[in-house]
Amino acid sequence: MRAVVIYESMYGNTHLVADAIAAGLRDDASGIDAVVTAVGEVDGALDGTDLVVVGGPTHAHGMTRSSTRHAAAEAADKEGSDLHLEADAEGPGLREWFDGTETLPALGAAFDTRAGAPPLVTGRASKGIAKRLRSHGCELLVEPESFVVTKENELADDELAHARRWGGELAAVLRARGR
């Protein structure tokens, strides 16, 4: 079984969550080969993949757009900012990747990072990601999952452990389905 965790990340939090999810998938005794790739580097990574797990940050109540990625870059460039952009943060995001992708594996899962407030207030990028996965023919293994980022733009306590557990839950669902 091969799984690919695809992420879009502005300041590194979603990247860290993607790494933890992949570690959780690998922790399972079922021998899942889980790799992590940035959305801008997916070319060929999905060959032979059984499960695709896709995640990104929540911007303006949903998935990022060119304008929100630009705003994130501007925030990082401000004098006195402690924010540091991921190397490919200003490149194409998940929306563009989905628009340019024709086929995906049969199974999928969606996640996001978002501020620590109710989803009604923050929105959830994972909702849009799940919709795009389904429109590409993916069956979602589980409901979309969110991971919380603090006002200081750091993952909340225990969110990496939460992500690793969620990766393990995905592996358990695959195992229960006989995969």
Phi, psi and omega per residue, in radians:
M1 nan 2.307 3.126
R2 -2.119 2.324 3.094
A3 -2.188 2.479 3.050
V4 -2.129 2.216 3.076
V5 -1.778 1.975 -3.123
I6 -1.814 2.297 -3.114
Y7 -2.322 2.682 2.900
E8 -2.065 2.329 -3.087
S9 -2.519 2.390 3.101
M10 -1.605 -0.968 -3.023
Y11 -1.975 0.107 3.032
G12 1.872 -0.286 -3.097
N13 -1.135 -0.782 -3.133
T14 -1.173 -0.590 3.063
H15 -1.076 -0.814 3.109
L16 -1.052 -0.727 3.119
V17 -1.110 -0.755 3.122
A18 -1.035 -0.768 3.099
D19 -1.057 -0.730 -3.135
A20 -1.191 -0.666 3.095
I21 -1.084 -0.802 3.120
A22 -1.067 -0.703 3.094
A23 -1.076 -0.712 3.096
G24 -1.120 -0.684 3.075
L25 -1.092 -0.711 -3.128
R26 -1.272 -0.474 -3.107
D27 -1.071 -0.510 -3.083
D28 -1.120 2.534 -3.120
A29 -1.278 0.007 -3.082
S30 -1.390 -0.057 3.075
G31 1.303 0.635 3.117
I32 -1.277 2.263 3.020
D33 -1.584 1.876 -3.101
A34 -2.001 2.177 3.104
V35 -2.075 2.716 -3.118
V36 -2.049 2.368 3.099
T37 -2.523 2.489 3.049
A38 -1.235 2.626 -3.078
V39 -1.002 -0.562 -3.141
G40 -1.348 -0.080 -3.085
E41 -2.119 0.382 -3.035
V42 -1.255 -0.452 -3.048
D43 -0.659 2.046 3.091
G44 1.368 -0.240 -3.081
A45 -1.179 -0.353 -3.082
L46 -1.557 -0.085 3.123
D47 -1.019 2.196 3.111
G48 1.282 0.299 -3.092
T49 -1.571 2.403 3.114
D50 -1.684 -0.553 -3.074
L51 -2.360 2.299 3.024
V52 -2.024 2.242 3.103
V53 -2.000 2.128 -3.004
V54 -2.158 2.336 3.141
G55 -2.599 2.732 3.118
G56 -2.793 2.984 3.123
P57 -1.323 2.667 3.067
T58 -1.566 2.117 3.084
H59 -2.199 2.276 3.072
A60 0.858 0.829 3.061
H61 1.307 0.082 -3.121
G62 -2.797 -2.716 3.111
M63 -1.165 2.703 -3.137
T64 -1.119 2.773 3.007
R65 -2.235 2.935 3.094
S66 -0.936 -0.742 -3.099
S67 -1.170 -0.645 -3.138
T68 -1.319 -0.563 3.055
R69 -1.167 -0.688 3.093
H70 -1.093 -0.740 3.120
A71 -1.112 -0.657 3.099
A72 -1.120 -0.701 3.114
A73 -1.148 -0.715 3.103
E74 -1.092 -0.692 3.128
A75 -1.103 -0.683 3.130
A76 -1.219 -0.521 -3.109
D77 -1.429 -0.206 -3.110
K78 -1.098 2.499 3.109
E79 -1.045 2.314 3.132
G80 1.498 -0.027 -3.132
S81 -1.276 2.422 3.051
D82 -1.647 0.056 -3.103
L83 -1.398 2.482 3.114
H84 -2.271 2.141 -3.127
L85 -1.280 2.503 2.956
E86 -1.130 2.704 -3.070
A87 -0.981 -0.664 -3.078
D88 -1.873 0.347 -3.053
A89 -1.074 -0.536 -3.092
E90 -1.596 0.006 3.124
G91 -1.423 -2.928 3.116
P92 -1.045 2.545 3.133
G93 -1.828 -2.937 -3.110
L94 -1.094 -0.682 3.120
R95 -0.982 -0.862 -3.116
E96 -1.135 -0.687 3.132
W97 -1.109 -0.828 3.100
F98 -1.028 -0.751 -3.128
D99 -1.079 -0.517 -3.123
G100 -1.696 0.042 -3.093
T101 -1.833 2.274 -3.134
E102 -1.623 -0.827 -3.067
T103 -2.199 2.566 3.096
L104 -2.327 2.876 3.061
P105 -1.012 2.868 -3.085
A106 -1.209 -0.461 -3.069
L107 -2.009 2.486 -3.119
G108 -2.574 2.908 3.051
A109 -2.642 2.630 -3.076
A110 -2.208 2.500 3.061
F111 -2.520 2.891 3.062
D112 -2.582 2.932 2.898
T113 -2.001 2.521 -3.099
R114 -2.747 2.907 3.096
A115 -1.148 2.705 -3.093
G116 -1.441 1.177 3.056
A117 -2.447 2.934 3.135
P118 -0.988 2.513 3.140
P119 -0.961 -0.502 3.095
L120 -1.064 -0.548 3.141
V121 -1.497 -0.770 -3.023
T122 -1.574 -0.474 -2.930
G123 1.372 3.094 3.140
R124 -2.573 1.996 3.079
A125 -1.054 -0.535 -3.093
S126 -1.091 -0.467 3.100
K127 -1.122 -0.828 3.095
G128 -1.183 -0.648 3.113
I129 -1.101 -0.788 3.129
A130 -1.061 -0.728 3.127
K131 -1.076 -0.761 3.128
R132 -1.158 -0.688 3.094
L133 -1.054 -0.834 3.135
R134 -1.061 -0.699 -3.130
S135 -1.173 -0.329 3.063
H136 -1.657 0.190 3.057
G137 1.559 0.130 3.135
C138 -1.401 2.413 2.941
E139 -1.571 2.194 3.134
L140 -1.364 2.219 3.134
L141 -1.234 -0.648 -3.082
V142 -2.518 2.960 3.056
E143 -1.177 2.623 3.095
P144 -0.994 2.622 -3.072
E145 -2.156 2.527 3.088
S146 -2.013 2.573 3.086
F147 -2.192 2.323 -2.925
V148 -1.587 2.372 3.054
V149 -1.970 2.382 -3.111
T150 -1.351 3.003 3.071
K151 -1.091 -0.412 3.113
E152 -1.479 0.140 -3.141
N153 1.052 0.778 3.029
E154 -2.227 2.648 3.065
L155 -1.090 2.403 3.095
A156 -1.092 2.759 3.125
D157 -0.893 2.410 3.062
D158 1.221 0.110 -3.141
E159 -1.226 -0.555 3.065
L160 -1.182 -0.677 3.064
A161 -1.144 -0.693 3.069
H162 -1.022 -0.797 -3.137
A163 -1.119 -0.718 3.130
R164 -1.142 -0.715 3.085
R165 -1.088 -0.734 -3.130
W166 -1.110 -0.703 3.046
G167 -1.042 -0.711 3.076
G168 -1.120 -0.648 3.092
E169 -1.132 -0.692 3.074
L170 -1.065 -0.759 3.115
A171 -1.083 -0.697 3.140
A172 -1.144 -0.672 3.106
V173 -1.128 -0.752 3.099
L174 -1.053 -0.777 3.141
R175 -1.093 -0.741 3.141
A176 -1.112 -0.497 3.128
R177 -1.493 0.026 3.113
G178 1.395 0.428 3.141
R179 -1.687 nan nan
